[in-house]
Every structure is written in C-alpha cells, then in structure tokens.
C-alpha cells in the first residue's frame, strides 16, 4: 500500500494497517511498531488521487456504487449510506458514488463522484461540520461544493475534430506544398472558468517534416496553459488517454507525394483543478495536451 501511494505521488499519508480501522479495534493484531490507538491518515487531496485511479482503472465500480441496495443470497439486504443517490434524502442528479466513512478521528467523511455539465467531478469532504445536529451535513457540504464547481467552471471545446488550432502550420521539405495545416483528430476539450477566453493560451509546437509522409503521422503538439489556477493547482500527472491527440488536415491532390512526419512525445499533462477551504476540497479532471498528426 505504501509503495502504491508513493507511485501515485501521495507523500503525506500515514498508513498503520490495511483495514482502515483505528488500531484500538485490532487488539493484538496491529502492525509491528505502530501504537495501539493509531489510525491511517491522509489528506483530501490524497484521497482524491486514489479515487481518480479507482474510477479510471476500474470504471465498472460506478455500476456498483450507484446502487441504493443489494441482496446477498436473497436473504441479507444491504442499503446504501450515500444519501445523494436516486430516491435518497439528499439526492442530486449525476452522483453515482463513491464512498462514505466515519471514525472518531476523521469525523464524517464522504468521497463523491458526479457527472455534471460535461465534467467528471470528484469531491472529498473530511470531518464535515454540524454532523452532531444534522445527519445530512456531509451531503449538504458535498452539494455546496459541486454547486461551486458547476457555477464557476465549464467544459469547453477549444477545437472540434478536423478543426485547425491557432492557424498552425507544418513546414514540409521536398513536397509540392511547402506547408500543411494542423487540425484536431478528436475534440480538444479543456476545463476552464466560465466565460474565460483561454484560446490565446493555446501553444502549438510543430516540427518540420520530410516528404514523403502519410496520413496519421504525428507532427507536433497543442497545449492549453491554464492561467487561472486555484489553490495548489493540479494533481500529479496521471497521463492522457489515446483519444487526446491531434492530426494534420488532408492535403489537396496538387501535392506530388503522400506526406508524413516524425512522432513526438506528448507534453506533460495536468489533470485537475483544486480548490480548498477549511474542511473541503474539490478536484476535477481533464487532459489539456494533444498531439498533431496527419489526416
């Protein structure tokens, strides 16, 4: 567990057992060298990183966490403690997970996942306030946090599939056409503040290519630079999926040969914005770096 956390860039966690319980519940079965009353500790940011990996690597888990009840052997029925799911007291459309938990040390805590306004949002509430008088306080806090995200941020398409980005051009050696235009292989999406004009913060880098080249060859990158960071900024780089690449517009028949180019390594990607206040944080994710290739 400790090695996995380190690999994911989580350095502020303290792990004393694999159960998540306070050592006081484990009797003589505590990990050697740990104290009888110790408990695992982790920041909201660390929890968010883990949640992101779980959803990304095991997306089917959301098919389980969105259920409000489940039967075991047709006898034992387990009901959800996530009251933000459908037909629950704090229902919010879009929420489909993820985990509730309470200990004396951590207080009432809740990791939520919600799909809203074209964004996949993970929120982390730790030690929610007023739970002594309000059974739904941790869900109220989550709801406020989700509202903050959707009221201030949006998913925006910088360039649609097949569309040029910033009039980018690729120089071609030994071809009838001296330049070709770089266009999107798929939609280039970013998460940004609502009404922000961030098109001017797109940096396009291309390499000179040698003819002949063929359709689909990679020739450069387009990167969105976020200049409106909140809190600590982005989580550690988690990489982008293969669909986040760009290509170059198909050449006209006037060219004498098929064109291609040199494969480039993707630039570092950043996957979330972070906002922090008191006992709550939010995190949401998007890949902001794309490759340029030939269509």
BALOBA-1460 file (C-alpha; in Angstrom, 3 decimals):
// residues 295
<rec num="1" residu="x" x="0.000" y="0.000" z="0.000"/>
<rec num="2" residu="x" x="2.749" y="2.432" z="0.900"/>
<rec num="3" residu="x" x="4.597" y="1.707" z="-2.341"/>
<rec num="4" residu="x" x="1.431" y="2.289" z="-4.363"/>
<rec num="5" residu="x" x="0.753" y="5.613" z="-2.691"/>
<rec num="6" residu="x" x="4.323" y="6.715" z="-3.384"/>
<rec num="7" residu="x" x="3.958" y="5.706" z="-7.028"/>
<rec num="8" residu="x" x="0.833" y="7.866" z="-7.259"/>
<rec num="9" residu="x" x="2.617" y="10.864" z="-5.769"/>
<rec num="10" residu="x" x="0.911" y="10.744" z="-2.366"/>
<rec num="11" residu="x" x="3.582" y="11.620" z="0.172"/>
<rec num="12" residu="x" x="1.630" y="12.936" z="3.163"/>
<rec num="13" residu="x" x="-0.231" y="9.735" z="4.096"/>
<rec num="14" residu="x" x="0.455" y="7.688" z="7.220"/>
<rec num="15" residu="x" x="-0.510" y="4.016" z="6.934"/>
<rec num="16" residu="x" x="-0.552" y="1.880" z="10.083"/>
<rec num="17" residu="x" x="-2.756" y="-1.009" z="8.900"/>
<rec num="18" residu="x" x="-4.547" y="-2.374" z="5.829"/>
<rec num="19" residu="x" x="-8.058" y="-2.348" z="7.326"/>
<rec num="20" residu="x" x="-8.575" y="1.395" z="7.739"/>
<rec num="21" residu="x" x="-9.796" y="0.868" z="11.296"/>
<rec num="22" residu="x" x="-8.277" y="2.520" z="14.324"/>
<rec num="23" residu="x" x="-5.688" y="0.209" z="15.880"/>
<rec num="24" residu="x" x="-7.777" y="0.189" z="19.070"/>
<rec num="25" residu="x" x="-10.208" y="-2.169" z="17.288"/>
<rec num="26" residu="x" x="-7.484" y="-4.633" z="16.278"/>
<rec num="27" residu="x" x="-6.271" y="-5.745" z="19.680"/>
<rec num="28" residu="x" x="-3.034" y="-7.708" z="19.376"/>
<rec num="29" residu="x" x="-3.233" y="-7.735" z="15.575"/>
<rec num="30" residu="x" x="-1.768" y="-4.299" z="14.987"/>
<rec num="31" residu="x" x="1.183" y="-3.773" z="12.685"/>
<rec num="32" residu="x" x="4.551" y="-4.120" z="14.496"/>
<rec num="33" residu="x" x="5.878" y="-0.739" z="15.544"/>
<rec num="34" residu="x" x="2.520" y="1.064" z="15.448"/>
<rec num="35" residu="x" x="0.706" y="2.387" z="18.507"/>
<rec num="36" residu="x" x="-2.459" y="0.898" z="19.962"/>
<rec num="37" residu="x" x="-4.546" y="3.999" z="19.182"/>
<rec num="38" residu="x" x="-3.085" y="4.996" z="15.803"/>
<rec num="39" residu="x" x="-5.143" y="5.317" z="12.640"/>
<rec num="40" residu="x" x="-4.434" y="5.766" z="8.936"/>
<rec num="41" residu="x" x="-4.338" y="9.429" z="7.938"/>
<rec num="42" residu="x" x="-4.415" y="11.077" z="4.512"/>
<rec num="43" residu="x" x="-5.207" y="14.495" z="3.069"/>
<rec num="44" residu="x" x="-8.317" y="15.199" z="0.991"/>
<rec num="45" residu="x" x="-6.014" y="15.618" z="-1.986"/>
<rec num="46" residu="x" x="-4.515" y="12.168" z="-1.438"/>
<rec num="47" residu="x" x="-7.979" y="10.634" z="-1.193"/>
<rec num="48" residu="x" x="-8.949" y="12.342" z="-4.448"/>
<rec num="49" residu="x" x="-5.923" y="10.894" z="-6.234"/>
<rec num="50" residu="x" x="-6.880" y="7.394" z="-5.084"/>
<rec num="51" residu="x" x="-10.494" y="7.930" z="-6.145"/>
<rec num="52" residu="x" x="-9.343" y="9.060" z="-9.561"/>
<rec num="53" residu="x" x="-7.250" y="5.927" z="-10.036"/>
<rec num="54" residu="x" x="-10.082" y="3.679" z="-8.902"/>
<rec num="55" residu="x" x="-12.535" y="5.228" z="-11.363"/>
<rec num="56" residu="x" x="-10.037" y="5.361" z="-14.218"/>
<rec num="57" residu="x" x="-8.708" y="1.821" z="-13.795"/>
<rec num="58" residu="x" x="-11.932" y="0.157" z="-12.632"/>
<rec num="59" residu="x" x="-14.784" y="2.236" z="-14.138"/>
<rec num="60" residu="x" x="-17.227" y="-0.608" z="-13.538"/>
<rec num="61" residu="x" x="-17.110" y="0.233" z="-9.826"/>
<rec num="62" residu="x" x="-19.572" y="3.064" z="-10.501"/>
<rec num="63" residu="x" x="-22.142" y="0.484" z="-11.603"/>
<rec num="64" residu="x" x="-21.919" y="-0.856" z="-8.065"/>
<rec num="65" residu="x" x="-21.671" y="2.374" z="-6.076"/>
<rec num="66" residu="x" x="-24.736" y="3.882" z="-7.760"/>
<rec num="67" residu="x" x="-26.955" y="1.119" z="-6.387"/>
<rec num="68" residu="x" x="-29.070" y="2.028" z="-3.371"/>
<rec num="69" residu="x" x="-29.381" y="-1.549" z="-2.135"/>
<rec num="70" residu="x" x="-28.131" y="-5.053" z="-2.848"/>
<rec num="71" residu="x" x="-29.275" y="-8.535" z="-1.833"/>
<rec num="72" residu="x" x="-26.857" y="-11.223" z="-0.693"/>
<rec num="73" residu="x" x="-28.041" y="-14.809" z="-1.094"/>
<rec num="74" residu="x" x="-31.569" y="-13.434" z="-1.360"/>
<rec num="75" residu="x" x="-31.645" y="-13.000" z="2.411"/>
<rec num="76" residu="x" x="-29.440" y="-10.158" z="3.591"/>
<rec num="77" residu="x" x="-30.189" y="-6.744" z="2.128"/>
<rec num="78" residu="x" x="-27.536" y="-4.042" z="2.293"/>
<rec num="79" residu="x" x="-28.711" y="-0.449" z="1.900"/>
<rec num="80" residu="x" x="-26.538" y="2.475" z="0.859"/>
<rec num="81" residu="x" x="-25.297" y="5.167" z="3.206"/>
<rec num="82" residu="x" x="-24.795" y="7.507" z="0.243"/>
<rec num="83" residu="x" x="-27.896" y="9.655" z="0.549"/>
<rec num="84" residu="x" x="-27.109" y="11.604" z="-2.620"/>
<rec num="85" residu="x" x="-28.170" y="8.713" z="-4.839"/>
<rec num="86" residu="x" x="-31.557" y="8.492" z="-6.535"/>
<rec num="87" residu="x" x="-34.568" y="8.257" z="-4.216"/>
<rec num="88" residu="x" x="-32.407" y="9.159" z="-1.214"/>
<rec num="89" residu="x" x="-32.962" y="12.166" z="1.132"/>
<rec num="90" residu="x" x="-30.129" y="14.276" z="-0.347"/>
<rec num="91" residu="x" x="-30.493" y="13.113" z="-3.965"/>
<rec num="92" residu="x" x="-28.542" y="15.030" z="-6.598"/>
<rec num="93" residu="x" x="-28.730" y="14.142" z="-10.265"/>
<rec num="94" residu="x" x="-25.360" y="12.966" z="-11.607"/>
<rec num="95" residu="x" x="-23.990" y="11.477" z="-8.384"/>
<rec num="96" residu="x" x="-23.109" y="7.789" z="-8.771"/>
<rec num="97" residu="x" x="-20.651" y="7.153" z="-5.938"/>
<rec num="98" residu="x" x="-18.372" y="6.786" z="-4.215"/>
<rec num="99" residu="x" x="-17.678" y="6.117" z="-0.509"/>
<rec num="100" residu="x" x="-18.866" y="7.235" z="2.917"/>
<rec num="101" residu="x" x="-16.905" y="6.691" z="6.104"/>
<rec num="102" residu="x" x="-16.785" y="7.842" z="9.716"/>
<rec num="103" residu="x" x="-14.277" y="7.416" z="12.523"/>
<rec num="104" residu="x" x="-13.724" y="9.358" z="15.740"/>
<rec num="105" residu="x" x="-10.522" y="10.821" z="14.310"/>
<rec num="106" residu="x" x="-11.658" y="11.578" z="10.752"/>
<rec num="107" residu="x" x="-15.231" y="12.533" z="11.523"/>
<rec num="108" residu="x" x="-17.977" y="12.189" z="8.917"/>
<rec num="109" residu="x" x="-16.235" y="11.929" z="5.542"/>
<rec num="110" residu="x" x="-17.521" y="11.421" z="2.031"/>
<rec num="111" residu="x" x="-15.875" y="10.928" z="-1.365"/>
<rec num="112" residu="x" x="-18.373" y="11.669" z="-4.128"/>
<rec num="113" residu="x" x="-18.290" y="11.286" z="-7.895"/>
<rec num="114" residu="x" x="-20.709" y="13.137" z="-10.147"/>
<rec num="115" residu="x" x="-21.141" y="13.698" z="-13.874"/>
<rec num="116" residu="x" x="-22.326" y="17.256" z="-14.419"/>
<rec num="117" residu="x" x="-22.113" y="19.838" z="-17.201"/>
<rec num="118" residu="x" x="-19.817" y="17.602" z="-19.231"/>
<rec num="119" residu="x" x="-17.380" y="17.193" z="-16.325"/>
<rec num="120" residu="x" x="-16.471" y="14.140" z="-14.268"/>
<rec num="121" residu="x" x="-16.140" y="15.604" z="-10.771"/>
<rec num="122" residu="x" x="-14.636" y="14.069" z="-7.638"/>
<rec num="123" residu="x" x="-15.241" y="15.809" z="-4.312"/>
<rec num="124" residu="x" x="-13.739" y="14.991" z="-0.924"/>
<rec num="125" residu="x" x="-15.297" y="16.018" z="2.380"/>
<rec num="126" residu="x" x="-13.346" y="15.239" z="5.556"/>
<rec num="127" residu="x" x="-14.679" y="15.879" z="9.057"/>
<rec num="128" residu="x" x="-17.837" y="17.650" z="7.934"/>
<rec num="129" residu="x" x="-19.173" y="20.257" z="10.338"/>
<rec num="130" residu="x" x="-22.532" y="20.125" z="12.174"/>
<rec num="131" residu="x" x="-22.984" y="16.352" z="11.879"/>
<rec num="132" residu="x" x="-23.865" y="16.264" z="15.567"/>
<rec num="133" residu="x" x="-27.123" y="18.078" z="14.794"/>
<rec num="134" residu="x" x="-27.604" y="17.276" z="11.088"/>
<rec num="135" residu="x" x="-27.424" y="13.706" z="9.763"/>
<rec num="136" residu="x" x="-27.096" y="15.027" z="6.220"/>
<rec num="137" residu="x" x="-24.405" y="17.644" z="6.856"/>
<rec num="138" residu="x" x="-21.698" y="15.851" z="4.856"/>
<rec num="139" residu="x" x="-24.047" y="15.587" z="1.869"/>
<rec num="140" residu="x" x="-25.035" y="19.238" z="2.199"/>
<rec num="141" residu="x" x="-21.340" y="20.172" z="2.141"/>
<rec num="142" residu="x" x="-20.799" y="17.991" z="-0.927"/>
<rec num="143" residu="x" x="-23.778" y="19.583" z="-2.660"/>
<rec num="144" residu="x" x="-22.402" y="23.075" z="-1.987"/>
<rec num="145" residu="x" x="-19.026" y="22.055" z="-3.324"/>
<rec num="146" residu="x" x="-20.493" y="20.568" z="-6.505"/>
<rec num="147" residu="x" x="-22.523" y="23.749" z="-6.985"/>
<rec num="148" residu="x" x="-19.357" y="25.812" z="-6.665"/>
<rec num="149" residu="x" x="-17.723" y="23.794" z="-9.434"/>
<rec num="150" residu="x" x="-20.606" y="23.916" z="-11.924"/>
<rec num="151" residu="x" x="-21.316" y="27.602" z="-11.242"/>
<rec num="152" residu="x" x="-17.714" y="28.672" z="-11.876"/>
<rec num="153" residu="x" x="-16.194" y="26.138" z="-14.306"/>
<rec num="154" residu="x" x="-17.194" y="24.584" z="-17.585"/>
<rec num="155" residu="x" x="-16.035" y="22.014" z="-20.083"/>
<rec num="156" residu="x" x="-15.165" y="23.849" z="-23.271"/>
<rec num="157" residu="x" x="-14.150" y="22.564" z="-26.686"/>
<rec num="158" residu="x" x="-11.149" y="24.542" z="-27.892"/>
<rec num="159" residu="x" x="-11.176" y="22.817" z="-31.283"/>
<rec num="160" residu="x" x="-13.503" y="20.240" z="-32.771"/>
<rec num="161" residu="x" x="-12.338" y="17.199" z="-34.685"/>
<rec num="162" residu="x" x="-10.873" y="18.311" z="-38.008"/>
<rec num="163" residu="x" x="-10.617" y="21.954" z="-36.958"/>
<rec num="164" residu="x" x="-7.378" y="23.944" z="-37.134"/>
<rec num="165" residu="x" x="-5.869" y="25.250" z="-33.903"/>
<rec num="166" residu="x" x="-4.433" y="28.776" z="-33.876"/>
<rec num="167" residu="x" x="-3.851" y="28.593" z="-37.642"/>
<rec num="168" residu="x" x="-0.964" y="26.207" z="-37.013"/>
<rec num="169" residu="x" x="1.178" y="25.264" z="-39.993"/>
<rec num="170" residu="x" x="3.684" y="22.449" z="-40.505"/>
<rec num="171" residu="x" x="6.657" y="23.027" z="-42.826"/>
<rec num="172" residu="x" x="7.241" y="20.284" z="-45.419"/>
<rec num="173" residu="x" x="10.595" y="19.582" z="-47.078"/>
<rec num="174" residu="x" x="10.748" y="18.325" z="-50.688"/>
<rec num="175" residu="x" x="6.987" y="18.462" z="-51.265"/>
<rec num="176" residu="x" x="4.946" y="20.445" z="-53.760"/>
<rec num="177" residu="x" x="3.130" y="22.001" z="-50.810"/>
<rec num="178" residu="x" x="5.528" y="23.834" z="-48.502"/>
<rec num="179" residu="x" x="3.088" y="23.816" z="-45.559"/>
<rec num="180" residu="x" x="0.096" y="21.899" z="-44.261"/>
<rec num="181" residu="x" x="-2.451" y="22.861" z="-41.594"/>
<rec num="182" residu="x" x="-2.659" y="21.111" z="-38.224"/>
<rec num="183" residu="x" x="-6.185" y="20.072" z="-37.228"/>
<rec num="184" residu="x" x="-7.756" y="18.093" z="-34.409"/>
<rec num="185" residu="x" x="-8.011" y="14.332" z="-34.678"/>
<rec num="186" residu="x" x="-10.622" y="14.455" z="-31.908"/>
<rec num="187" residu="x" x="-12.289" y="17.225" z="-29.922"/>
<rec num="188" residu="x" x="-9.751" y="19.199" z="-27.861"/>
<rec num="189" residu="x" x="-11.562" y="19.771" z="-24.561"/>
<rec num="190" residu="x" x="-10.470" y="21.738" z="-21.515"/>
<rec num="191" residu="x" x="-11.911" y="22.639" z="-18.126"/>
<rec num="192" residu="x" x="-11.835" y="26.395" z="-17.581"/>
<rec num="193" residu="x" x="-13.562" y="29.189" z="-15.720"/>
<rec num="194" residu="x" x="-16.890" y="30.138" z="-17.234"/>
<rec num="195" residu="x" x="-16.614" y="32.934" z="-19.833"/>
<rec num="196" residu="x" x="-12.819" y="32.820" z="-19.708"/>
<rec num="197" residu="x" x="-11.181" y="33.500" z="-23.061"/>
<rec num="198" residu="x" x="-8.405" y="30.951" z="-22.980"/>
<rec num="199" residu="x" x="-7.966" y="30.375" z="-26.703"/>
<rec num="200" residu="x" x="-4.981" y="32.722" z="-26.595"/>
<rec num="201" residu="x" x="-3.339" y="30.406" z="-24.077"/>
<rec num="202" residu="x" x="-3.045" y="27.547" z="-26.576"/>
<rec num="203" residu="x" x="0.562" y="26.845" z="-27.540"/>
<rec num="204" residu="x" x="1.135" y="24.900" z="-30.747"/>
<rec num="205" residu="x" x="4.509" y="23.301" z="-31.404"/>
<rec num="206" residu="x" x="5.245" y="21.616" z="-34.736"/>
<rec num="207" residu="x" x="8.302" y="20.003" z="-36.308"/>
<rec num="208" residu="x" x="9.481" y="20.391" z="-39.863"/>
<rec num="209" residu="x" x="8.671" y="17.191" z="-41.756"/>
<rec num="210" residu="x" x="10.272" y="15.463" z="-44.722"/>
<rec num="211" residu="x" x="8.264" y="14.219" z="-47.694"/>
<rec num="212" residu="x" x="7.024" y="11.650" z="-48.394"/>
<rec num="213" residu="x" x="4.756" y="11.308" z="-45.383"/>
<rec num="214" residu="x" x="1.466" y="9.551" z="-44.830"/>
<rec num="215" residu="x" x="-1.872" y="10.211" z="-43.255"/>
<rec num="216" residu="x" x="-1.875" y="9.870" z="-39.466"/>
<rec num="217" residu="x" x="1.785" y="10.707" z="-38.872"/>
<rec num="218" residu="x" x="2.378" y="12.841" z="-35.790"/>
<rec num="219" residu="x" x="3.891" y="16.257" z="-36.350"/>
<rec num="220" residu="x" x="3.556" y="18.278" z="-33.142"/>
<rec num="221" residu="x" x="1.591" y="19.168" z="-30.027"/>
<rec num="222" residu="x" x="-1.015" y="21.678" z="-28.923"/>
<rec num="223" residu="x" x="-1.017" y="22.573" z="-25.223"/>
<rec num="224" residu="x" x="-3.531" y="24.551" z="-23.163"/>
<rec num="225" residu="x" x="-1.862" y="26.668" z="-20.478"/>
<rec num="226" residu="x" x="-4.190" y="27.262" z="-17.524"/>
<rec num="227" residu="x" x="-3.502" y="30.722" z="-16.086"/>
<rec num="228" residu="x" x="-6.376" y="30.627" z="-13.591"/>
<rec num="229" residu="x" x="-5.108" y="28.006" z="-11.153"/>
<rec num="230" residu="x" x="-6.904" y="27.658" z="-7.838"/>
<rec num="231" residu="x" x="-5.373" y="26.518" z="-4.556"/>
<rec num="232" residu="x" x="-2.467" y="24.129" z="-5.116"/>
<rec num="233" residu="x" x="-3.210" y="23.862" z="-8.823"/>
<rec num="234" residu="x" x="-3.113" y="20.444" z="-10.444"/>
<rec num="235" residu="x" x="-2.810" y="16.933" z="-9.065"/>
<rec num="236" residu="x" x="0.234" y="14.871" z="-10.071"/>
<rec num="237" residu="x" x="0.353" y="13.991" z="-13.775"/>
<rec num="238" residu="x" x="-1.806" y="10.940" z="-14.418"/>
<rec num="239" residu="x" x="-1.427" y="10.836" z="-18.199"/>
<rec num="240" residu="x" x="-3.963" y="11.138" z="-21.019"/>
<rec num="241" residu="x" x="-5.945" y="8.575" z="-22.925"/>
<rec num="242" residu="x" x="-5.121" y="7.786" z="-26.524"/>
<rec num="243" residu="x" x="-8.050" y="9.776" z="-27.939"/>
<rec num="244" residu="x" x="-6.496" y="13.058" z="-26.847"/>
<rec num="245" residu="x" x="-4.412" y="13.523" z="-29.964"/>
<rec num="246" residu="x" x="-4.497" y="15.801" z="-32.994"/>
<rec num="247" residu="x" x="-3.761" y="15.357" z="-36.667"/>
<rec num="248" residu="x" x="-2.992" y="17.453" z="-39.725"/>
<rec num="249" residu="x" x="-5.560" y="18.298" z="-42.394"/>
<rec num="250" residu="x" x="-5.520" y="16.156" z="-45.533"/>
<rec num="251" residu="x" x="-3.512" y="17.668" z="-48.388"/>
<rec num="252" residu="x" x="-5.013" y="18.588" z="-51.714"/>
<rec num="253" residu="x" x="-4.418" y="16.441" z="-54.800"/>
<rec num="254" residu="x" x="-1.916" y="19.035" z="-56.049"/>
<rec num="255" residu="x" x="0.814" y="17.538" z="-53.891"/>
<rec num="256" residu="x" x="3.232" y="15.230" z="-55.662"/>
<rec num="257" residu="x" x="3.545" y="12.658" z="-52.889"/>
<rec num="258" residu="x" x="1.996" y="11.430" z="-49.675"/>
<rec num="259" residu="x" x="3.096" y="13.324" z="-46.633"/>
<rec num="260" residu="x" x="4.129" y="12.187" z="-43.165"/>
<rec num="261" residu="x" x="6.198" y="13.263" z="-40.196"/>
<rec num="262" residu="x" x="8.123" y="12.487" z="-37.058"/>
<rec num="263" residu="x" x="6.453" y="11.075" z="-33.968"/>
<rec num="264" residu="x" x="6.653" y="13.402" z="-30.967"/>
<rec num="265" residu="x" x="6.481" y="12.580" z="-27.299"/>
<rec num="266" residu="x" x="3.429" y="14.093" z="-25.589"/>
<rec num="267" residu="x" x="3.977" y="17.062" z="-23.326"/>
<rec num="268" residu="x" x="3.276" y="16.771" z="-19.629"/>
<rec num="269" residu="x" x="-0.461" y="16.788" z="-18.960"/>
<rec num="270" residu="x" x="-2.303" y="18.178" z="-15.997"/>
<rec num="271" residu="x" x="-5.461" y="16.578" z="-14.783"/>
<rec num="272" residu="x" x="-7.356" y="18.641" z="-12.258"/>
<rec num="273" residu="x" x="-8.037" y="21.914" z="-10.648"/>
<rec num="274" residu="x" x="-8.064" y="22.156" z="-6.883"/>
<rec num="275" residu="x" x="-9.999" y="24.451" z="-4.584"/>
<rec num="276" residu="x" x="-9.533" y="24.359" z="-0.824"/>
<rec num="277" residu="x" x="-11.371" y="25.951" z="2.073"/>
<rec num="278" residu="x" x="-11.499" y="24.762" z="5.661"/>
<rec num="279" residu="x" x="-12.548" y="21.125" z="5.659"/>
<rec num="280" residu="x" x="-13.319" y="20.583" z="1.991"/>
<rec num="281" residu="x" x="-11.568" y="20.336" z="-1.346"/>
<rec num="282" residu="x" x="-12.671" y="19.686" z="-4.887"/>
<rec num="283" residu="x" x="-10.909" y="18.091" z="-7.811"/>
<rec num="284" residu="x" x="-11.913" y="17.660" z="-11.424"/>
<rec num="285" residu="x" x="-10.007" y="16.288" z="-14.348"/>
<rec num="286" residu="x" x="-9.233" y="16.933" z="-17.991"/>
<rec num="287" residu="x" x="-6.273" y="16.353" z="-20.298"/>
<rec num="288" residu="x" x="-5.009" y="19.545" z="-21.831"/>
<rec num="289" residu="x" x="-2.241" y="18.360" z="-24.175"/>
<rec num="290" residu="x" x="-2.813" y="17.000" z="-27.683"/>
<rec num="291" residu="x" x="-0.636" y="15.657" z="-30.486"/>
<rec num="292" residu="x" x="-0.693" y="16.861" z="-34.060"/>
<rec num="293" residu="x" x="-0.695" y="14.231" z="-36.819"/>
<rec num="294" residu="x" x="-1.647" y="13.997" z="-40.485"/>
<rec num="295" residu="x" x="-5.186" y="13.174" z="-41.583"/>
